[in-house]
Amino acid sequence: MSFLSGWRLVFLLAPIALLAAYLLMQRRRHAQVVRFTSVDLLDSVAPQRSGWQRHLPAAGVLLSLVAMTIAFAQPVMAVPVPLDRATILLTLDTSASMAATDVAPSRLQAAEERARAFVEELPDGVQVGLVTFDTSARLIVAPTDDKAQVLGALGNLSVGPGTATADGITAALAAIQGVPKGDSGKPTPAAIVLMSDGTPTVASNDADPMAAAEAASAEAGQAGVPVDTIAFGTTTGTVFVQGRDVPVPVDTAAMEAIAKQSGGQSFAAETSDQLGSIYDTLSHDIAYETKTQEITALFAGIALALAVAAAVAALLWTQRIV
């Protein structure tokens, strides 16, 4: 929390001074009572009881003054606000290695479940699309604010050979560029969320698959679309192929390199829970913007409530307001 008029906090010296004066007066009053009163007689006519209630009105007034002073200084707070328009392209690896069970029940099924939760929690107005890639890339759902379409598609994924990462990024970028511009004529904020477990193995025109993926990511970055990558899986993953277990270790370095080319973020997850946490972070980063909001009214309301509470306490325990 910060303040638009922070210098006004100097007025907090007033309630501090009043508190010091109150404590001094209470000390003097106690000394006078002991000096001029017969303690034995006082005990017989007024049995001892807790006197903390009589301090509540003063405490309420002082706290009310503190809250009013803070309100006077115009406090502001940074709060996340859902974007009215934003586009997210989920780009999911459906290569054969995603059938590995090092992440229960399998990499692909865990990815589906967490992606569904990610989509469900996006604020209304955010458009989300789905691209999958193995030997080739496919636009399964074009960017839409109808979450049901994406959720339905996420329940019908299957694996195939190859890992055409570059084609997946290219397809996602094309889908984003096809989204109509807003009323201002400016492109809407957009991002590609690329989840894969391995090294790119397929590229068009016989290009080097890794170089092609980095080039596709760089093109997305030049278009103002970051590619946020998630390396999903463990180094001990295997798939059963033709009667034997084939190692399919996650390639975190490849995902980091791809994200770097676009200025995107890179994450790694070895469990379903870690993947869910990453999706939560991405949701906040992509679908929300941080705005500074003045909260003067909040502290003014607190001050009013404290003043009323102080008055009520005074009536209950002293039978007067002042």
GIWOUR-V490941 format. One line per field, one symbol per residue. ss: DSSP state (h for helix, s for strand, l for the rest). phi: phi as a letter, one per 40 degrees, with the letter a starting at -180 (. if undefined). psi: psi as a letter, one per 20 degrees, with the letter a starting at -180 (. if undefined). Layout:
ss=???
phi=???
psi=???
This chain:
ss=lssllhhhhhhhhhhhhhhhhhhhhhhhhhhhhhhhllhhhhhhhllllllhhhhhhhhhhhhhhhhhhhhhllsssssssslllsssssssslshhhhlllllllhhhhhhhhhhhhhhhllllsssssssslllssssssssllhhhhhhhhlllllsllllhhhhhhhhhhhhhlllllllllllsssssssslllllllhhhllhhhhhhhhhhhhhhlllssssssslllllssssllssssllllhhhhhhhhhhhlllssssllhhhhhhhhhhhhhhhhssssssslhhhhhhhhhhhhhhhhhhhhhhhllll
phi=.bbcbccccccccccccccccccccccccccccccbbccccccccbdcacbcccccdccccccccccccccccfcbacbcbdccbabbbcbbcbcdccccbcbccadccccccccccdcccccdhccbbbbbabcbbbccbcdacccccccccccbcacacgbccccccccccccccccdccccgcccdaabbbbabacdbbacffccdccccccccccccccgbcbcbbcbhbcbcabcbfgacbcbccbccccccccdcbgccbbbbbbcccccccccccdccccbbcbcbcbdccccccccccccccccccccbbgacb
psi=paphmhhiihiihghghhgghghgghgggghhghgjpoggghhhhnqprpjhhiiggggggghghghhgghhjmqqqpqpppphpqppopoppkrhiiiqjhoqhrggghggghhghgghiqqqhppqrppqpdhrqpogpqpqjnhhgghghijkqqqrqrnmgghgggggghhgiipqqahiiqqqpqqpoopriappipqqkkrpgghhghghghggghjkoqopqooparijqqqopljqpppmqqnhgghghgghhijrqprppirhghgghghgghgghgiqqpqpppkghghggggghhgghggghghhiikqh.
